[in-house]
Amino acid sequence: MYVDRVVVAKERRGQGLARILYADLFTRAEERGHNCIVCEVNVQPPNPESDRFHSAQGFREVGRATIDDGMKTVRYLLWRR
């Protein structure tokens, strides 16, 4: 299972939509025998909303990388059941 991006429109944020989507993702992953999910979140440019969201969902940092010829730094996050 692969999801490239999760984006919630600015005017719809704070309504729990991402939480619902992720709850479904966790359920479907477990039904298929997966016990972990990984994602990346920008460090540079910063994305503090995504950092807070993923932390609240139980994701923990497992690595970092600088990509796009040094223009972007990401944190790799892991969720494990």
Backbone as CSV, one residue per row, in Angstrom:
resi,resn,N_x,N_y,N_z,CA_x,CA_y,CA_z,C_x,C_y,C_z
1,MET,0.860,-1.170,0.000,0.000,0.000,0.000,0.901,1.226,0.000
2,TYR,0.610,2.183,-0.858,1.458,3.359,-0.984,0.577,4.595,-1.139
3,VAL,0.811,5.578,-0.302,0.132,6.874,-0.401,1.217,7.915,-0.589
4,ASP,1.101,8.733,-1.628,2.138,9.717,-1.882,1.997,10.943,-1.005
5,ARG,0.796,11.488,-0.881,0.607,12.701,-0.080,-0.779,12.704,0.542
6,VAL,-0.844,13.299,1.716,-2.127,13.548,2.367,-2.195,15.046,2.595
7,VAL,-3.216,15.676,2.037,-3.377,17.120,2.164,-4.836,17.408,2.502
8,VAL,-5.043,18.258,3.486,-6.388,18.711,3.827,-6.458,20.197,3.494
9,ALA,-7.477,20.577,2.756,-7.653,21.978,2.372,-7.669,22.855,3.617
10,LYS,-7.045,24.008,3.510,-6.907,24.906,4.648,-8.246,25.179,5.332
11,GLU,-9.277,25.399,4.541,-10.582,25.726,5.132,-11.263,24.526,5.795
12,ARG,-10.731,23.318,5.596,-11.313,22.115,6.203,-10.468,21.567,7.354
13,ARG,-9.335,22.206,7.637,-8.474,21.733,8.718,-9.144,21.924,10.068
14,GLY,-8.780,21.067,11.007,-9.325,21.155,12.352,-10.663,20.454,12.515
15,GLN,-11.103,19.738,11.489,-12.387,19.040,11.538,-12.225,17.539,11.740
16,GLY,-10.992,17.090,11.898,-10.753,15.671,12.144,-10.673,14.811,10.897
17,LEU,-10.627,15.413,9.721,-10.609,14.635,8.480,-9.345,13.787,8.351
18,ALA,-8.203,14.353,8.643,-6.953,13.595,8.541,-6.929,12.466,9.563
19,ARG,-7.446,12.720,10.757,-7.520,11.677,11.780,-8.375,10.502,11.301
20,ILE,-9.507,10.810,10.674,-10.389,9.762,10.141,-9.680,8.983,9.038
21,LEU,-9.018,9.701,8.137,-8.300,9.061,7.038,-7.201,8.135,7.572
22,TYR,-6.436,8.624,8.531,-5.359,7.807,9.088,-5.900,6.610,9.868
23,ALA,-7.001,6.776,10.579,-7.600,5.649,11.297,-7.964,4.547,10.303
24,ASP,-8.512,4.938,9.157,-8.847,3.969,8.117,-7.579,3.331,7.550
25,LEU,-6.552,4.134,7.335,-5.283,3.605,6.835,-4.707,2.575,7.801
26,PHE,-4.704,2.883,9.106,-4.179,1.944,10.098,-4.968,0.640,10.079
27,THR,-6.286,0.742,10.015,-7.144,-0.450,9.988,-6.863,-1.293,8.758
28,ARG,-6.823,-0.654,7.600,-6.574,-1.399,6.352,-5.188,-2.034,6.334
29,ALA,-4.203,-1.321,6.841,-2.852,-1.878,6.891,-2.837,-3.123,7.778
30,GLU,-3.458,-3.035,8.938,-3.489,-4.185,9.853,-4.249,-5.356,9.233
31,GLU,-5.344,-5.081,8.545,-6.114,-6.147,7.888,-5.272,-6.878,6.850
32,ARG,-4.308,-6.195,6.285,-3.442,-6.796,5.268,-2.151,-7.358,5.865
33,GLY,-2.060,-7.349,7.190,-0.910,-7.952,7.855,0.275,-7.036,8.064
34,HIS,0.102,-5.745,7.844,1.193,-4.797,8.056,1.136,-4.279,9.495
35,ASN,2.289,-4.180,10.134,2.300,-3.673,11.506,3.021,-2.342,11.631
36,CYS,3.399,-1.744,10.498,4.025,-0.428,10.566,3.712,0.370,9.306
37,ILE,3.778,1.678,9.465,3.581,2.628,8.370,4.686,3.667,8.494
38,VAL,5.271,4.047,7.381,6.298,5.086,7.388,5.848,6.255,6.525
39,CYS,6.355,7.427,6.861,6.054,8.616,6.068,7.207,9.596,6.215
40,GLU,7.149,10.643,5.434,8.137,11.709,5.581,7.424,13.030,5.750
41,VAL,8.031,13.887,6.558,7.499,15.225,6.823,8.644,16.213,6.649
42,ASN,8.369,17.309,5.986,9.407,18.320,5.765,9.922,18.910,7.075
43,VAL,11.247,19.029,7.144,11.901,19.802,8.192,12.227,21.177,7.607
44,GLN,12.725,21.164,6.373,13.058,22.394,5.659,12.536,22.266,4.245
45,PRO,11.564,22.986,3.811,10.833,23.987,4.575,9.988,23.327,5.672
46,PRO,9.820,24.034,6.779,9.148,23.440,7.939,7.654,23.194,7.710
47,ASN,7.156,22.181,8.403,5.742,21.842,8.344,5.277,21.483,9.761
48,PRO,5.194,22.478,10.650,4.883,22.194,12.055,3.508,21.557,12.273
49,GLU,2.534,21.882,11.431,1.213,21.263,11.581,1.293,19.759,11.357
50,SER,2.032,19.358,10.340,2.197,17.934,10.054,2.996,17.250,11.163
51,ASP,4.006,17.932,11.681,4.777,17.378,12.801,3.866,17.085,13.985
52,ARG,3.040,18.046,14.359,2.128,17.860,15.501,1.130,16.743,15.241
53,PHE,0.571,16.735,14.049,-0.413,15.716,13.704,0.186,14.322,13.804
54,HIS,1.327,14.107,13.147,1.927,12.775,13.137,2.376,12.340,14.534
55,SER,2.875,13.256,15.310,3.241,12.939,16.689,2.007,12.483,17.468
56,ALA,0.899,13.180,17.305,-0.343,12.816,18.001,-0.875,11.459,17.550
57,GLN,-0.543,11.051,16.331,-0.978,9.746,15.817,-0.044,8.613,16.242
58,GLY,1.048,8.952,16.928,1.969,7.928,17.414,3.181,7.679,16.544
59,PHE,3.401,8.516,15.531,4.598,8.378,14.693,5.818,8.875,15.458
60,ARG,6.958,8.235,15.236,8.229,8.628,15.848,9.300,8.723,14.765
61,GLU,10.202,9.668,14.918,11.269,9.864,13.933,12.246,8.694,13.957
62,VAL,12.593,8.217,12.749,13.575,7.138,12.618,14.737,7.529,11.711
63,GLY,14.699,8.738,11.141,15.797,9.177,10.294,15.500,10.505,9.631
64,ARG,16.525,11.042,8.979,16.414,12.308,8.239,17.239,12.206,6.966
65,ALA,16.861,13.039,6.002,17.628,13.104,4.758,17.485,14.493,4.159
66,THR,18.542,14.941,3.511,18.506,16.174,2.731,18.440,15.751,1.272
67,ILE,17.447,16.275,0.561,17.189,15.853,-0.812,17.021,17.071,-1.714
68,ASP,16.739,16.804,-2.973,16.523,17.870,-3.965,17.693,18.849,-3.992
69,ASP,18.909,18.294,-4.099,20.135,19.104,-4.161,20.253,20.064,-2.987
70,GLY,19.867,19.584,-1.790,20.015,20.379,-0.580,18.899,21.371,-0.319
71,MET,17.890,21.370,-1.167,16.797,22.333,-1.024,15.744,21.899,-0.008
72,LYS,15.766,20.626,0.361,14.705,20.100,1.215,15.301,19.085,2.192
73,THR,14.872,19.176,3.436,15.243,18.184,4.447,13.957,17.583,4.976
74,VAL,13.936,16.255,5.088,12.748,15.560,5.574,13.097,14.687,6.770
75,ARG,12.073,14.459,7.596,12.172,13.490,8.691,11.391,12.260,8.253
76,TYR,11.960,11.079,8.477,11.250,9.833,8.225,10.607,9.404,9.534
77,LEU,9.309,9.151,9.470,8.556,8.813,10.665,8.009,7.405,10.554
78,LEU,7.912,6.728,11.684,7.422,5.350,11.739,6.279,5.256,12.739
79,TRP,5.220,4.590,12.316,4.120,4.208,13.201,4.130,2.701,13.269
80,ARG,4.087,2.172,14.463,4.090,0.720,14.626,2.999,0.329,15.600
81,ARG,2.237,-0.684,15.234,1.176,-1.191,16.109,1.780,-2.046,17.171
